[in-house]
């Protein structure tokens, strides 16, 4: 079995970590606006590159590279969580399909801050 490239795209802007849901005084929970906006940026970049894409259904390998402008420490898994949540149901049916995940975090990108994602699908045995 081999991994076949399916999607590769770049979303400009500072990669942000997924924030925890917030709760109102009435107990209703919501996703912070900053997180919603960052997810929309990733989704918009994917849709621009693949406007007619159907969600992948097989086992996946995902490579995500985050180029941050600042050295402010953020957890790599929270950066990845935001990108995968943005693509869930769009690039793939569910993030449960991800069999292998490679995440890299780079600093000092300045005005070239961005998120790069490559998604591969596993071939079925012949």
Rosetta blueprint (number, residue, H / E / L):
1 X L
2 X L
3 X E
4 X E
5 X E
6 X E
7 X E
8 X E
9 X E
10 X E
11 X E
12 X E
13 X L
14 X L
15 X L
16 X L
17 X L
18 X L
19 X L
20 X L
21 X L
22 X E
23 X E
24 X L
25 X L
26 X L
27 X L
28 X L
29 X E
30 X E
31 X L
32 X L
33 X H
34 X H
35 X H
36 X H
37 X H
38 X H
39 X H
40 X H
41 X H
42 X H
43 X H
44 X H
45 X H
46 X H
47 X H
48 X H
49 X H
50 X L
51 X L
52 X L
53 X L
54 X L
55 X L
56 X E
57 X L
58 X L
59 X L
60 X E
61 X E
62 X E
63 X E
64 X E
65 X E
66 X E
67 X E
68 X E
69 X L
70 X L
71 X L
72 X L
73 X L
74 X L
75 X L
76 X H
77 X H
78 X H
79 X H
80 X H
81 X H
82 X H
83 X H
84 X H
85 X H
86 X H
87 X H
88 X E
89 X L
90 X L
91 X L
92 X E
93 X L
94 X L
95 X H
96 X H
97 X H
98 X E
99 X E
100 X E
101 X E
102 X E
103 X E
104 X E
105 X E
106 X E
107 X E
108 X L
109 X L
110 X H
111 X H
112 X H
113 X L
114 X E
115 X E
116 X E
117 X E
118 X E
119 X E
120 X E
121 X E
122 X E
123 X L
124 X L
125 X L
126 X L
